Amino acid sequence: MSGQINALEEAMGEQLFERQGRRLVLTETGRMVYGYADEIFALGRELVDAVGGRPTAPALKLVVGIADVVPKLIVRPLHLQGHCAR
């Protein structure tokens, strides 16, 4: 697997992972590449479903966040009204 990662990094001309102790962690570029790869694989699954005659509805993903600088007095009422999920 490390050979494939090295080949991908070489093809991209960027480092996708950085070593932190014994772990590998995605770099900022690695996170961007991961996002594209995730979309590519989702499209591939959709293609397989379409060829197989199964209905295809692209999965929708919505990610919403609140910055730490927003005062808790504003955030807390939103959470209590059920607009926030953890």
ZAFI-610290 format. One record per residue (C-alpha): x, y, z; residue in one letter. Coordinates in steps of 0.5 Angstrom, whole numbers, padded with zeros to 4 digits, always signed. Example, Ala and Ser with C-alpha at 12.3 -4.5 7.8 and 13.67 -1.06 7.14 Angstrom:
2
+0025-0009+0016A/+0027-0002+0014S/
***
This chain:
86
+0000+0000+0000M/+0006+0005+0001S/+0008+0004-0006G/+0001+0006-0008Q/+0001+0012-0004I/+0008+0014-0006N/+0006+0013-0013A/+0000+0017-0012L/+0004+0023-0009E/+0009+0023-0014E/+0003+0023-0020A/+0000+0029-0016M/+0007+0032-0015G/+0005+0034-0008E/+0006+0030-0001Q/-0001+0027+0001L/+0001+0025+0008F/+0005+0027+0014E/+0008+0022+0019R/+0006+0024+0026Q/+0010+0019+0030G/+0008+0012+0028R/+0001+0015+0024R/+0000+0018+0018L/-0004+0024+0017V/-0007+0027+0011L/-0004+0034+0009T/-0009+0040+0007E/-0007+0037+0000T/-0009+0030+0002G/-0016+0032+0005R/-0017+0036-0002M/-0015+0030-0006V/-0019+0025-0001Y/-0026+0029-0002G/-0025+0029-0010Y/-0024+0021-0009A/-0030+0020-0005D/-0034+0024-0010E/-0031+0019-0016I/-0033+0013-0012F/-0040+0015-0011A/-0041+0017-0018L/-0038+0010-0019G/-0043+0007-0015R/-0049+0011-0018E/-0046+0008-0025L/-0047+0001-0023V/-0054+0002-0020D/-0056+0005-0026A/-0053+0000-0031V/-0056-0005-0026G/-0063-0002-0027G/-0064+0001-0020R/-0066+0008-0019P/-0061+0013-0018T/-0061+0019-0013A/-0055+0022-0012P/-0053+0022-0004A/-0054+0029-0002L/-0049+0032+0004K/-0050+0038+0008L/-0044+0040+0013V/-0046+0046+0017V/-0041+0049+0023G/-0041+0055+0027I/-0034+0058+0028A/-0031+0058+0035D/-0031+0065+0035V/-0039+0066+0035V/-0041+0067+0042P/-0045+0061+0046K/-0051+0066+0048L/-0052+0066+0040I/-0051+0058+0039V/-0054+0055+0045R/-0061+0057+0043P/-0060+0054+0036L/-0058+0048+0040H/-0064+0048+0044L/-0069+0049+0039Q/-0066+0042+0035G/-0063+0046+0030H/-0056+0043+0031C/-0054+0036+0031A/-0047+0033+0034R/
***
